[in-house]
Amino acid sequence: MSPDSTANPAMDVDFQKMGIYIDGRTKNELDELLAAKKDAEITARDLYGFSCMHYLDDGPMNEAASFFGLSRDDSVDTDAPPKKILDFGAGFAGDARVMASEFPGCELTCVEVQPHIHAAAERFTALVGASARCKHQCLDIFNEPVVNAPFDHLFSVLVILHIPERDRLWRSLAATLKPGGTAYVEDYFAARPLTDEDKAQLAGPVACPYLPSREEYERTLKDAGFVDVRWETMNERWAPFVSSRLAKFREARDRNVRVHGEALTAELDLFYSTVQQLFARGNLGGVRIRARKA
């Protein structure tokens, strides 16, 4: 797929092949949780394990909070205006709810393009009483304004890889930030030329139809108005994580089949094993980006 496509990004990518996005997965996990805890007892952390879909658990959230200058200190001046954070491609909003619950000086706006994921995220946020500082919007950022913009910070983890129109996307994201606003992003890039097998696996179970090289990526950031770009390659940490994730999932197969059924368990296994294979071959790169809008 060409990165110059002008269609709605949600219509350009087939998310239905991604096991972790399939409708019902999080409901199944919530039902399992509610069998052990009452609604009123559930916290944002309880939901985190199945509503966070990236690597290294809460590591990215904590790295971003540090970069944004947030604090868990309850003595933060709550009379001061909260730092406004855009969580782009928030998914089920696992990070956003925990950030809103644990960092008193911030307010998050979660933007998601898939309606069923957006609806589930809203329900989870209401369940733990985080709706006052964790808002949800379902929209196409290319054609619809984000309420509450401009933001102080942008947070986006393993989302941009799904959207091929990189130049247009980064310009749209930059437009949501205040001058001097910062961005924390984790994403894929092409570390080496991709093979036909890489491309097929990325476009299929991973829903990633296009990947730039590091040079292309950094040029896009510069053209969108970002400066002070810090590029941190993550393969040495992500490759062991995705291998361990697959092994743990397979070790818990009986539990997973009981909770999700055979078909969804197979879809999840395909997704986790595909990602493991991609990182093992070494052509897929992972990156942590910190940058500032000029």
C-alpha positions, 0 to 999 in steps of 0.5 A: 500500500502506498504511503500517499493514500488519501483514504481514511486510515481505518479503512486502509488497514484490516484490523480484523486479522489482529487477535488482540483487536478481535471483539470479545477478548477484553470482555472475556477477561473482564468476566474472568476478573469479575468472577473474583472481584466486585465491580466497586473493588476493581482498579485501573491496575486490575484492568491493565493486564488485558487493556495494555497491548504494548511491550514491557508492561508499564515501562512505556507509561513510566518513561513517558511520565518522566519525560513529561515531568509528571509526578505521583506525589499527592502534594502536586498543586491541584489548583494549577492547570493540569498537563493535557496529554493526547493518547493517540491510538489509545486502544483500550486505554490501559495506560491512560487510566493508570496515568490519570489515576496515579499522576494527579497533575495530568488530564488525558484525551484518548483518541481511537479510530475503531468504534468497538475498542473505543466503546470498551475503553469508555466502559472500562474507564467509567468502571474504575471512576476515572472519567473525570480526567480520562476522556475518550473520542472516536475519530479520524484525526486526518479529518476531524478536530480533537477536542481539548487541543492543543495539548502539552504532550503526545503519547502513542505506543505501537499505533503509528505502525498501522497508518501508512500516510506518515507525512500527513499523520505526523503533520496532523499530530503536530497540529494537536500540540502546543509550541514546545509540546513534547511527544513520546512514541514507540513504533516500528521501523525498517531496520534492514530491507524487509523480505517478502515474508516480513512484508506479508506477516506485517500486512497480515496479522500485524496490520502494518502495511508500510514501514519507513527506514530510520532515515525516512522516519527522522525526515518525516519528523523534521518536516512535521516540525519536530526538533530535539529528536532522540532515537532509541532502538529497542530490539534488544529489549523487545525481542526477549519480551515478545518471545517470553510473551509467546511462551507464557501464552502457550504455557497457559493454553488451557486457561486461555481456551477456557476463557476465550475459546479455541478460535480466539486462542488460535488467533492470539497465538498467531499474532504473538508468534508472528511478532516473535518471528519478525523480531527474531529475523532482525529486519523489523526494528523497534524504536522509542522516540522522544521529541519536541515541537518547535 
